[in-house]
Amino acid sequence: MNTNKGNTWIVVLVVVVLALGAWWLYGRSQGVSTTPTENSEGTTTSATGKVYFSVTDAAADMGSVTAIDMTVSKVEMHSATDGWVTISTEPRTYSLLDLKAKAQSQLAASSDVKAETYDQVRVMVDSVTVTTKDGKKSTAMVPSGELKLMSQVVVTSGASTSVNLDFLADASLHTTGNGSYIFAPVVKVE
């Protein structure tokens, strides 16, 4: 009777070892890295993936407005484990109506970041210049200068992730009673 119990434990142990081995091999075949790696300097690093941000505009006709140039100084993503992670601090200017007319996106930022799920995107808008048909340029007031988007960005180890920020200029630009402009960004995240 003791022999049967001993054989049963051996069978259970073999099944557990085989199941763990199969799970480990499946994870490796999917390219999933769950353990830190060691770089050439002998220090441990976490798995990373590439993230790309771009800007476009799919707005409707703006009437007398011929150009809206928006300058962005910083792009960040929020990680539950690491807080705010900076993607770019290089100021870039985007001609939103030109992007719309050409149906194009323009690269805003790219960076290698820790592979995980990020729960927010933050964009710092420094300035917005509005040009009208008569050539007059006006600086639009940007209420906070900081745009937070509650959007999930999943960065996978060894892969690239793209985030397109579609600024809807017609919904973002408002005229005040004295003819000045307020730019309160309305953005679709794709």
DRENDO-1510 file (C-alpha; in Angstrom, 1 decimal, always signed):
<recs>
REC; n; res; u; v; w
REC; 1; MET; +0.0; +0.0; +0.0 .
REC; 2; ASN; +2.9; +2.4; +0.7 .
REC; 3; THR; +4.3; +1.6; -2.7 .
REC; 4; ASN; +1.1; +2.9; -4.5 .
REC; 5; LYS; +1.2; +6.2; -2.5 .
REC; 6; GLY; +4.9; +6.6; -3.5 .
REC; 7; ASN; +4.2; +5.9; -7.1 .
REC; 8; THR; +1.2; +8.4; -7.0 .
REC; 9; TRP; +3.5; +11.2; -5.7 .
REC; 10; ILE; +6.1; +10.5; -8.4 .
REC; 11; VAL; +3.4; +10.7; -11.1 .
REC; 12; VAL; +2.0; +13.9; -9.7 .
REC; 13; LEU; +5.5; +15.4; -9.5 .
REC; 14; VAL; +6.3; +14.4; -13.1 .
REC; 15; VAL; +3.0; +16.0; -14.3 .
REC; 16; VAL; +3.8; +19.2; -12.4 .
REC; 17; VAL; +7.3; +19.4; -13.8 .
REC; 18; LEU; +6.0; +18.8; -17.4 .
REC; 19; ALA; +3.3; +21.4; -17.0 .
REC; 20; LEU; +5.8; +24.0; -15.8 .
REC; 21; GLY; +8.2; +23.1; -18.6 .
REC; 22; ALA; +5.5; +23.5; -21.2 .
REC; 23; TRP; +4.4; +26.8; -19.8 .
REC; 24; TRP; +8.0; +28.1; -19.8 .
REC; 25; LEU; +8.6; +26.9; -23.4 .
REC; 26; TYR; +5.3; +28.5; -24.6 .
REC; 27; GLY; +6.4; +31.8; -23.1 .
REC; 28; ARG; +9.8; +31.7; -24.7 .
REC; 29; SER; +8.2; +30.8; -28.1 .
REC; 30; GLN; +5.9; +33.9; -27.8 .
REC; 31; GLY; +9.0; +36.2; -27.2 .
REC; 32; VAL; +7.8; +37.1; -23.8 .
REC; 33; SER; +10.5; +38.0; -21.4 .
REC; 34; THR; +9.5; +37.9; -17.8 .
REC; 35; THR; +12.9; +38.2; -16.3 .
REC; 36; PRO; +15.4; +41.0; -16.3 .
REC; 37; THR; +18.4; +40.7; -18.6 .
REC; 38; GLU; +22.0; +41.6; -18.1 .
REC; 39; ASN; +23.6; +44.2; -20.5 .
REC; 40; SER; +27.2; +44.3; -21.7 .
REC; 41; GLU; +28.2; +46.2; -18.6 .
REC; 42; GLY; +27.0; +43.5; -16.3 .
REC; 43; THR; +24.1; +45.5; -14.9 .
REC; 44; THR; +20.5; +44.2; -14.9 .
REC; 45; THR; +17.9; +45.9; -17.2 .
REC; 46; SER; +14.2; +45.3; -17.8 .
REC; 47; ALA; +12.7; +44.3; -21.1 .
REC; 48; THR; +11.8; +47.3; -23.3 .
REC; 49; GLY; +9.8; +48.1; -26.4 .
REC; 50; LYS; +9.7; +51.1; -28.8 .
REC; 51; VAL; +6.9; +53.7; -28.6 .
REC; 52; TYR; +6.1; +56.2; -31.4 .
REC; 53; PHE; +3.9; +59.3; -31.1 .
REC; 54; SER; +2.5; +61.2; -34.1 .
REC; 55; VAL; +0.3; +64.2; -34.5 .
REC; 56; THR; -2.4; +64.8; -37.2 .
REC; 57; ASP; -5.6; +66.8; -37.7 .
REC; 58; ALA; -8.9; +65.5; -39.2 .
REC; 59; ALA; -10.8; +68.8; -38.6 .
REC; 60; ALA; -13.5; +70.3; -40.8 .
REC; 61; ASP; -13.1; +73.6; -42.8 .
REC; 62; MET; -12.0; +76.5; -40.6 .
REC; 63; GLY; -13.5; +79.3; -42.7 .
REC; 64; SER; -11.2; +82.4; -42.4 .
REC; 65; VAL; -8.4; +80.5; -40.6 .
REC; 66; THR; -5.7; +79.3; -42.9 .
REC; 67; ALA; -3.1; +77.9; -40.4 .
REC; 68; ILE; -2.9; +76.7; -36.8 .
REC; 69; ASP; +0.6; +76.1; -35.7 .
REC; 70; MET; +0.9; +74.2; -32.4 .
REC; 71; THR; +4.3; +73.9; -30.5 .
REC; 72; VAL; +4.6; +70.9; -28.2 .
REC; 73; SER; +7.6; +70.9; -25.8 .
REC; 74; LYS; +7.1; +67.6; -23.9 .
REC; 75; VAL; +5.4; +64.2; -24.3 .
REC; 76; GLU; +5.1; +61.8; -21.4 .
REC; 77; MET; +3.3; +58.5; -20.4 .
REC; 78; HIS; +2.2; +57.4; -17.0 .
REC; 79; SER; +3.2; +54.1; -15.5 .
REC; 80; ALA; +1.6; +52.6; -12.4 .
REC; 81; THR; +5.0; +51.4; -11.3 .
REC; 82; ASP; +7.3; +54.2; -12.4 .
REC; 83; GLY; +5.1; +57.3; -12.5 .
REC; 84; TRP; +5.6; +59.8; -15.4 .
REC; 85; VAL; +8.1; +58.6; -18.1 .
REC; 86; THR; +9.4; +61.2; -20.5 .
REC; 87; ILE; +9.2; +60.3; -24.2 .
REC; 88; SER; +10.5; +63.6; -25.5 .
REC; 89; THR; +11.5; +67.1; -24.4 .
REC; 90; GLU; +12.4; +68.4; -27.9 .
REC; 91; PRO; +10.1; +71.2; -28.8 .
REC; 92; ARG; +8.3; +70.6; -32.2 .
REC; 93; THR; +5.8; +72.7; -34.1 .
REC; 94; TYR; +3.0; +71.2; -36.1 .
REC; 95; SER; +0.9; +72.9; -38.7 .
REC; 96; LEU; -2.4; +71.2; -37.9 .
REC; 97; LEU; -4.4; +72.4; -41.0 .
REC; 98; ASP; -1.5; +71.5; -43.3 .
REC; 99; LEU; -1.4; +68.0; -41.8 .
REC; 100; LYS; -5.2; +67.8; -42.4 .
REC; 101; ALA; -5.0; +69.0; -46.0 .
REC; 102; LYS; -2.3; +66.4; -46.8 .
REC; 103; ALA; -4.0; +63.6; -44.7 .
REC; 104; GLN; -0.6; +63.1; -43.0 .
REC; 105; SER; +0.7; +62.4; -39.5 .
REC; 106; GLN; +4.0; +63.9; -38.3 .
REC; 107; LEU; +6.3; +62.2; -35.8 .
REC; 108; ALA; +6.1; +63.8; -32.4 .
REC; 109; ALA; +8.3; +61.6; -30.3 .
REC; 110; SER; +9.8; +58.2; -30.0 .
REC; 111; SER; +11.6; +56.4; -27.2 .
REC; 112; ASP; +12.6; +53.0; -25.8 .
REC; 113; VAL; +10.5; +52.5; -22.7 .
REC; 114; LYS; +9.9; +49.7; -20.2 .
REC; 115; ALA; +7.5; +47.0; -21.6 .
REC; 116; GLU; +4.2; +47.4; -19.7 .
REC; 117; THR; +0.8; +49.0; -19.9 .
REC; 118; TYR; +0.7; +52.8; -19.5 .
REC; 119; ASP; -2.6; +54.4; -18.4 .
REC; 120; GLN; -2.2; +58.1; -19.4 .
REC; 121; VAL; -0.5; +60.3; -21.9 .
REC; 122; ARG; +0.5; +63.9; -21.1 .
REC; 123; VAL; +1.4; +66.5; -23.8 .
REC; 124; MET; +2.7; +70.0; -23.0 .
REC; 125; VAL; +1.4; +72.6; -25.5 .
REC; 126; ASP; +3.7; +75.7; -25.3 .
REC; 127; SER; +2.0; +77.9; -27.9 .
REC; 128; VAL; -0.6; +78.0; -30.7 .
REC; 129; THR; -0.4; +80.5; -33.5 .
REC; 130; VAL; -3.5; +81.2; -35.7 .
REC; 131; THR; -3.1; +82.7; -39.2 .
REC; 132; THR; -6.2; +84.1; -41.0 .
REC; 133; LYS; -6.8; +84.7; -44.8 .
REC; 134; ASP; -5.6; +88.3; -44.5 .
REC; 135; GLY; -2.2; +87.1; -43.2 .
REC; 136; LYS; -2.8; +88.3; -39.6 .
REC; 137; LYS; -1.2; +86.1; -37.0 .
REC; 138; SER; -2.5; +85.8; -33.4 .
REC; 139; THR; -1.4; +83.8; -30.5 .
REC; 140; ALA; -4.2; +81.7; -29.1 .
REC; 141; MET; -4.5; +81.3; -25.3 .
REC; 142; VAL; -4.0; +77.7; -24.2 .
REC; 143; PRO; -5.9; +77.3; -20.9 .
REC; 144; SER; -3.6; +75.0; -19.0 .
REC; 145; GLY; -0.8; +74.2; -21.5 .
REC; 146; GLU; -1.0; +70.6; -20.3 .
REC; 147; LEU; -3.1; +68.0; -22.0 .
REC; 148; LYS; -3.7; +64.7; -20.1 .
REC; 149; LEU; -5.3; +61.9; -22.0 .
REC; 150; MET; -6.7; +58.9; -20.2 .
REC; 151; SER; -5.6; +56.3; -22.8 .
REC; 152; GLN; -4.1; +52.9; -22.4 .
REC; 153; VAL; -0.8; +52.4; -24.2 .
REC; 154; VAL; +0.5; +48.8; -24.2 .
REC; 155; VAL; +4.2; +48.5; -24.9 .
REC; 156; THR; +5.3; +44.9; -25.7 .
REC; 157; SER; +8.9; +43.7; -25.2 .
REC; 158; GLY; +10.8; +43.8; -28.5 .
REC; 159; ALA; +8.0; +45.3; -30.5 .
REC; 160; SER; +6.9; +48.8; -31.6 .
REC; 161; THR; +3.8; +50.6; -30.5 .
REC; 162; SER; +2.3; +53.6; -32.3 .
REC; 163; VAL; +0.1; +56.3; -30.7 .
REC; 164; ASN; -1.5; +58.9; -33.1 .
REC; 165; LEU; -2.8; +62.1; -31.5 .
REC; 166; ASP; -5.5; +63.5; -33.8 .
REC; 167; PHE; -6.0; +67.1; -32.8 .
REC; 168; LEU; -9.5; +68.2; -33.9 .
REC; 169; ALA; -8.7; +71.9; -34.7 .
REC; 170; ASP; -12.3; +72.9; -35.5 .
REC; 171; ALA; -13.5; +71.7; -32.1 .
REC; 172; SER; -10.4; +73.0; -30.3 .
REC; 173; LEU; -10.3; +76.6; -31.6 .
REC; 174; HIS; -12.7; +79.1; -30.1 .
REC; 175; THR; -13.1; +82.8; -30.8 .
REC; 176; THR; -13.7; +85.2; -27.9 .
REC; 177; GLY; -16.0; +88.3; -28.0 .
REC; 178; ASN; -13.0; +90.6; -28.7 .
REC; 179; GLY; -11.8; +88.5; -31.7 .
REC; 180; SER; -8.9; +86.7; -29.9 .
REC; 181; TYR; -8.6; +82.9; -29.9 .
REC; 182; ILE; -8.6; +80.2; -27.2 .
REC; 183; PHE; -7.2; +76.8; -28.1 .
REC; 184; ALA; -8.7; +74.1; -25.8 .
REC; 185; PRO; -7.4; +70.9; -27.4 .
REC; 186; VAL; -9.9; +68.2; -28.4 .
REC; 187; VAL; -7.9; +65.0; -29.2 .
REC; 188; LYS; -8.7; +61.5; -30.4 .
REC; 189; VAL; -6.1; +58.9; -29.5 .
REC; 190; GLU; -5.6; +56.2; -32.0 .
</recs>
